[in-house]
């Protein structure tokens, strides 16, 4: 049986293992993070799975034509509400595997576990005008084919239908290819005091002509 052409589609629960795989294989400044984080479930447990589980209607994947997800966009329409759900629903079952840190982080994994236990870090006054936020990742094989733009189109449209007018994201400042992609999509810098190693970007959820028709990464 021949496969179909790759296309963006809504997330299905059976895609969850693929989301874990995509997240960990793109988790270090857009590159494979499996050697940096020996527990390959750690990053997805922070940056991918909770969104797909808590707000599946805002999760979209690139299907390679065989049913396999090779990229995703996911996020929340309301960051403050998501933080509450993360704290009350998502985090408790993970505390046995990832206990609350008792001292300063000494390894990249310990830094991430500290982030896991501080979801309130996502709520900043400077981001109040951009209540939604997102994460988008594609495997190398799915990049530079227009899928990133198509994912963003689907996600922004879903937010717009929920009445959400603006969205933000945070990205590793060192990930210059990702920054170029977001610049082309109309994201602009949001000034946040002492942002550390990340840059905050935001834009309207309006699906403009540029997003629809310009060349994509």
C-alpha positions, -999 to 999 in steps of 0.1 A, spaced: 0 0 0 15 34 -10 16 61 16 -2 94 14 16 127 11 27 143 44 1 165 59 -9 183 91 -37 167 111 -52 169 146 -34 150 173 -47 115 182 -39 98 216 -19 71 198 5 99 186 18 104 222 49 81 219 59 99 187 56 133 205 80 120 232 104 109 204 102 142 185 107 163 216 138 145 228 153 143 193 150 181 190 153 191 226 188 207 227 187 239 207 169 221 180 192 191 180 191 156 195 192 157 234 193 120 242 230 121 253 225 153 273 195 140 292 198 102 299 162 99 309 145 103 276 111 110 291 123 141 310 120 168 284 88 155 269 73 154 304 78 192 306 75 205 271 53 182 251 31 156 268 13 178 293 -1 199 265 -12 170 244 -29 154 275 -44 186 290 -53 205 258 -54 179 230 -76 202 209 -46 225 205 -22 198 194 -15 192 157 10 169 141 27 164 107 17 129 95 44 115 72 17 98 52 19 65 70 2 76 102 35 85 119 39 119 134 72 136 125 65 171 138 41 188 161 28 221 175 11 222 208 3 246 236 -23 263 257 -49 290 251 -45 303 287 -11 300 303 -23 308 338 -49 281 337 -25 257 322 0 263 350 -28 255 375 -36 222 357 1 213 354 5 218 391 -26 200 402 -31 173 376 1 167 356 28 170 382 17 148 411 21 115 393 57 124 383 70 133 417 80 98 425 102 96 393 114 132 395 115 142 432 115 179 442 151 191 441 167 197 475 197 216 464 213 235 435 212 218 401 245 202 392 236 186 359 214 195 329 189 169 340 187 184 375 181 218 359 152 204 339 137 187 370 138 220 388 119 236 358 94 207 360 86 216 396 83 254 389 55 257 363 47 291 378 78 304 359 56 305 328 34 333 342 52 367 337 35 401 338 52 410 305 34 382 288 -1 391 300 -10 405 266 -1 371 250 -22 346 271 -16 316 249 18 299 244 32 272 222 60 247 214 67 236 178 92 209 168 99 189 137 123 160 130 151 169 106 135 149 79 103 171 81 121 204 81 123 229 53 93 214 36 66 239 46 54 219 75 63 244 102 43 271 86 13 247 81 15 236 118 15 273 129 -14 280 106 -35 252 122 -25 262 157 -32 299 153 -66 292 137 -76 270 166 -66 297 190 -86 323 170 -117 301 171 -114 301 209 -113 339 209 -76 341 218 -60 372 202 -22 367 209 3 340 216 39 338 229 67 314 230 101 311 246 131 298 227 168 292 234 185 324 223 214 302 208 190 285 184 195 309 155 177 288 129 146 287 150 148 324 155 149 330 117 118 308 113 99 327 139 110 360 124 96 350 90 63 341 107 59 376 122 69 369 158 85 399 176 106 401 207 88 407 240 110 425 265 113 405 297 138 415 324 166 390 330 153 363 306 183 341 311 193 319 281 159 323 264 142 349 242 105 356 244 86 362 212 49 370 205 24 377 177 -12 380 170 -32 349 162 -45 365 130 -37 342 101 -24 368 77 -14 365 41 23 362 50 17 332 72 -4 315 45 17 321 14 54 329 22 80 301 18 84 281 50 110 263 70 
